[in-house]
């Protein structure tokens, strides 16, 4: 019985390692080569696994790519949650950090592909809801205290603005600092700031 249980644990560990390797390969493919080039064959080759091993973990491309992005997003959320508060660091700055990694480009490509791929869109919607909830919770927990009444409106507007600014940066970051500072001024003028817990 002990031998059987040990074998099961060993098999589970190997399966998890394979899954992790496939997910990382999928993210690298999307970031470096784009969504269209991230075929199951390309991901399989990059992960150095058999076709059977890949299909055992992920029977279709949509769920593989969304799961890979979710995996990387979880790491990003952990990094944001671990950031120490600083006197000159407000929630707008913390939130902007989530748009400054190569992951945003990968997610952007998935959004565009989801326009004509119902299966990808359904999977991505679930992921985006989870990510949205987690980021909002981190913003509030990072600075503590009761948020102002219009916090959710400003938060949603900020997400929309940051997506647009990050998208613009792909082509040109000419006025990046000016536009970012401008939004900070506008957002902070509409309501009192959420201050860090002392």
N, C-alpha and C positions, 0 to 999 in steps of 0.2 A: 504493500500500500504506500509506504514511504517513498519507494522508488518511483511509483506511478505519479505521486504528487510532485516529486522533484522534477520529473520529466515534464509535467504540465507547466510548472513554473518556468522551466528552461525554454520550452516552446513559446510560452507567452512573452518572455523577454526577447527572444529572437524576433518574434512577430512585431513587437513594439519597435525594435531597432530598425527593422525593414520599413515599417510605416514611417518612422521619422526620416529615414534616408530618402524615401519617395517624396515626402512632403517638402523637404529642403530642396530636392532636385526640381520639383515643380515650381517653387517660388523663384529659384535661380533662373529657370527657363523663361518665366514671364517677365522678370525684371530685366534680364539681359537680352532676350530675343523677341519678346512680345507674345501676346496671347495666341496669335495665329500660328506661331512657330512652336508653341508649347504642346506638341502632339503627345499622345501616350508613348509613341515610339521614341521621341526625343527625351522624354522624362525617364523612360525605362533605361535608355543608354546612359544618361547622366547619373542615374541612381545606381547603375551597375547591378540590376536585379533581373531575374527572368520575367518573361511576359506573364507567366502563370502567377508569380509572386505579386506582381503589380496588380493584376486583375483580381486576385484573391483579396487584396486590401481595398482596391477601388475599381469597381466595375465600369465606371464612366468618368470622363474628363471633368465634368462640371463639379461633381462632389469632391474630386481630388483637389482641384485648384482652390475651391472655397475652403476646404479643410486646411490646405497649406497656408492660405492667407490667415485663417483663424488662428492657426498655430503661431504664426509670426506676430499676429496682433496681440495674442496673449502675452508674449514676451515684451512687446512694446508697452502694454498696459502695466506690467510689473515694473518696468523701468520708470514709467511716469509716476507710479505710486511710490517708488523709492526716492524720488527727487526731494531733497530737503527744501523747506521754504526759505526764502531770502527776502530781505527788506524791499528790494527793488524787483521782486518777481511776483507778478499777479497772475490770476487765473487765465488771462488772455495769453500770456507768454507760455504757460504750461500747456494750454490747449494747442498752440501753434506748433509745438514740438512734434505733435502727432502727424503733422503734414510735411515734415522736413526730411523724411527718410525715403529710401528707394521703394519702400512698401507702397507709398501713395501711388506711384506710377503703375505698379502692378494692379492695385485695386481699381485704378482708373480704367485700365484696359479691360478688366472684368466687367465693369459697369457698362462700357460701350458694347462689349460682346453680348451682355445680357439683354440688350434692346431687342435682339432677334433670336434669343435662345431662352425659351420659357423655363427649361429645366435649370439652367444656370441662374436665371433671374430669381426663381423660387428659393434656391439654396442661398443666394447672395442676400436676399431680403432678410432671411433669418439671421445671418451673420451680422448684417448691418444693424439690426435692432439690438442684438447683444452688445456689439461694440459701442453703440450710441449710449446705451444704459451704463456700461462700465466707465466710459469716459466722463459722463456727467457725474457719476458717483465719485470719481477720483478728483474732479475739479472741486466739488463741494468738500470732500474730506481733506483735501490738501490744505485748504485755507480755513476750514471750520466755520462755526457760527451759523446763524440763520441767514439764508440768501434773501435778497430783496424780492419784492413781489414780482417784478418784471424779469427776474433772472432767466427763466426758461425762454422768454422771447429773445432776450439778448444772446443767450447761449445758442439758440437755433440760428439766429441771424449771423452770429460769428462763425458757426460751422459752415454756413453757406458761403460767406465771404472768404473764409480761409481756403475752401475748396477751389473757388475761382482764382484766388491769388496763387495758390500752389500750381494750378493748371497753367496760368499765365507764365509762371517762372520756368516752365518747361521750354518755352520759346525765348523768353527774355526776362531777366531780373532787373531791368534798367531802373525801374522806380520802386523796387521791392521795399526798401527800407522806409521810403516816404509813405507808401500806401499802407504799410503795416502800422507805422506810427499814427497815421491819420485815423485808422480804424480804432486804435487804442484810445485816442482822444475822444472820438465820437461815442464809443461804448461806455467809457468812464464818465462821460458828461450826462448820460441819461439816467444814471442811478448811482447810489453810493457804492464804493468798492467793497468786495468781500475781503475782509482783512484776515491775515493769518492769526492763528491762536498763539498767544504769547506764552 
